[in-house]
């Protein structure tokens, strides 16, 4: 857990890509080699037919970053990409491709967080704060087939792209606290909880108590992980919002919902908690304070 309110770091309003097609993307050579090594996943026809068709972008997600017209912090020091799915491309390494496309200064450092599941962006946010550096964070998920999309007992995965800044310049979303646990850490911290979902709900209640927040005055944004998870969150908290796209965008997912909340004039809460969870048992959260300013267009 990292309490960061005193550091005054802010999250820009996320920008996301939402244009989907029904046709699978063209597979590159690297994709074929990877799945020959890994072994292609096979699903029965009834499961394949039940998966939505519109789960693909027409190209690899990271190639669309410039289309989102990102605001580049003047003191940018890092570009960090986060993804749970493999970025299999015949183009250059995604962070380097994005750096080149955005024409960033040569001094900007780039790397990826790829081995921590859905909590990867929380690690990237912590990195920005602990290094005291302005950062662009790009969350990417790249799906090549329905077999890759399928998640047992959960929402199926889809291509996704979410982009935001973590910086010291004023933005409406102030970062108050960020935290994450892998399966082993959470089992140690919450020995009475039987699964990741119950653990995350207990953790959320701890966050509310620690920060003097009431459930009635806080908006909870859960990752669209599974119906069971969503239903438990709705049962526990009076104010819950999540996108209605019926897809799990993994690292990008809560940021899709956050973008919708911020642009919706009928939704306003000072305190917002984003919840992250994945099939490996990792859990995490991001507590934001929303400073809404009337009459100002934020980047």
Steps between C-alpha positions, in 0.01 A plus 500: 500500500635842401332808647588781260266790577782716640703452180223660292509280192207512260348267243385645171158403366557168319458476126388170351439335164159339448465421128466125452468271202389136469788379289818364656815706447759372259740282697869577473781244482585558867148400601526171314839415652384586853195275480695213349722516809218556747247269339178635354204502736200298377143564612180308420279659230225601744742716699646652184155589365402666828785753481416839350635575156595864557804453721771623260648829387587500131870536588723445800389723791829681552491634142199718593662697783559813292132497392403568863684835486676457835605804700877479552618626842768766459733321743430148374762247613331160450274319258376172651292239316289252697342183370386158610483349149809461286566773243598286203606727218737519208539870585750624755449459875170682587650763737768588244238516224283734710799716595590538134140563390446771764840652415604502863832638617790254489540542876160340568551152645269220383421155637210258550335336800384167358515228763262628768158452340230762540683683780781604262380864467500534879867404502563757226319769702708413807816523290409851387432619854799333665739637236324840520475504120228591252394192304279394211339161569357297212286192576471256211332167442537314172270206414552295185225238522191392693709235672718777644191699597332226701508520881333228703232639735586855398449764235696427186801713416524739207744738338535818702697822525492752785740790537556748784766709671622493857652839568549778752309755293146563623228277359153425635596150623738508795662170597444437871602138544603204286557139600519146364558143615579180320327178606766408758513846655123528533474149651747609768332836566141367492520138624125481569402576139440200275546666162629811323154657466422492871854617575464802272169598661656476846794707375264763359325529837840551662576780253173674582563474874864607478414812300189593699269442204138388501358245255216740425742770379738283298473366146640151445620409150565123479681328218253316278651168602205268560128517577568356843749777579275777367198368693693481826626856458148627424368321807768653724505862377215740418680684219664282236579581137652286226495511122229298327715357220486146649872453444795472737770744390744375769761772567290760316162408642428737794634791295231444236239541774681798657500682168122453473448628856701818446326598174153426642356822651246300701763311701713675758675366807794657683646159579545223243657157554606288202519126569727261309492118502619220275478124464840452665361631830670840485299792636551874522338840535544867416338766720442831322362833615305670224527878502232601253542850361201645320559680174848358439593246237768274643740317269 
